[in-house]
């Protein structure tokens, strides 16, 4: 991530300024679901026993809005394109997109 040039992008630090429902809805529309944005690596995921529960899209949405750690990061939105998470293939696709 540090090697990528984000000049011209608005960076949103969700740890200090919570994500809005409108922003989350926009990301969901681009990603296709809240599930695609949901991080199962969040510490509270195991603490709350969510790994043993099948969550609805509405529940996933509410978890993301209630605790920023439930949002898979980073999320980069550029027009109608969205890149979610720090998996190698995603970061490679993002790098190609930014060139």
C-alpha positions in Angstrom: 0.0 0.0 0.0 2.8 2.4 0.8 4.2 2.2 -2.7 0.9 3.2 -4.3 0.2 6.8 -5.3 -3.1 8.1 -4.0 -2.7 11.7 -5.2 -6.1 13.1 -6.0 -7.9 10.6 -3.7 -9.8 11.6 -0.5 -8.4 9.5 2.4 -11.0 8.7 5.1 -9.5 7.6 8.4 -12.5 5.5 9.7 -10.8 4.9 13.1 -11.2 8.5 14.1 -14.2 9.5 11.9 -16.8 6.8 11.6 -18.1 5.7 8.2 -21.5 7.0 7.3 -24.4 4.8 6.3 -24.5 6.7 2.9 -20.8 5.9 2.3 -21.3 2.3 3.3 -24.3 2.0 1.0 -22.3 3.4 -1.9 -19.5 0.9 -1.3 -22.1 -1.9 -1.0 -23.6 -1.0 -4.4 -20.2 -1.2 -6.0 -19.2 -4.3 -4.2 -22.5 -6.1 -4.7 -23.0 -6.9 -1.0 -22.2 -5.9 2.5 -20.6 -9.4 2.9 -17.9 -8.4 0.4 -17.0 -5.5 2.7 -17.1 -7.5 5.9 -13.9 -8.5 7.7 -13.9 -11.9 9.5 -10.5 -11.0 10.9 -11.9 -8.4 13.3 -11.2 -9.4 16.9 -14.8 -8.9 17.8 -15.8 -11.4 15.1 -14.6 -14.3 17.3 -15.3 -12.6 20.7 -19.0 -12.2 19.7 -19.2 -15.8 18.4 -20.1 -14.6 15.0 -18.2 -17.4 13.3 -20.9 -19.8 14.5 -23.8 -17.6 13.2 -25.1 -17.0 9.7 -25.5 -13.3 9.4 -28.0 -11.5 7.2 -26.9 -8.6 5.0 -28.7 -6.2 7.4 -26.8 -7.6 10.4 -23.5 -7.3 8.5 -24.3 -3.7 7.6 -25.0 -2.9 11.3 -21.8 -4.6 12.5 -19.8 -2.5 10.0 -21.5 0.7 11.1 -21.1 -0.1 14.8 -17.4 -1.0 14.7 -14.9 0.1 12.1 -12.9 -3.1 12.5 -15.6 -5.0 10.8 -14.9 -3.2 7.5 -12.4 -5.0 5.4 -9.6 -2.6 4.7 -8.4 -0.8 2.7 -11.3 0.1 0.5 -10.5 2.2 -2.5 -13.3 3.7 -4.6 -12.5 5.3 -7.9 -15.6 6.2 -9.8 -17.4 3.0 -10.5 -14.5 0.8 -9.4 -14.0 -0.6 -5.9 -11.0 -2.5 -4.5 -11.5 -4.2 -1.1 -8.9 -5.6 1.2 -5.2 -6.2 1.2 -5.0 -9.5 -0.5 -2.1 -9.6 -3.0 -4.4 -10.0 -6.1 -6.5 -7.0 -5.0 -3.5 -4.8 -4.4 -2.0 -5.8 -7.8 -5.3 -4.9 -9.5 -5.4 -1.6 -7.7 -1.8 -0.9 -8.7 -2.7 -1.5 -12.4 -5.8 0.6 -12.1 -3.8 3.6 -10.7 -1.2 3.6 -13.4 
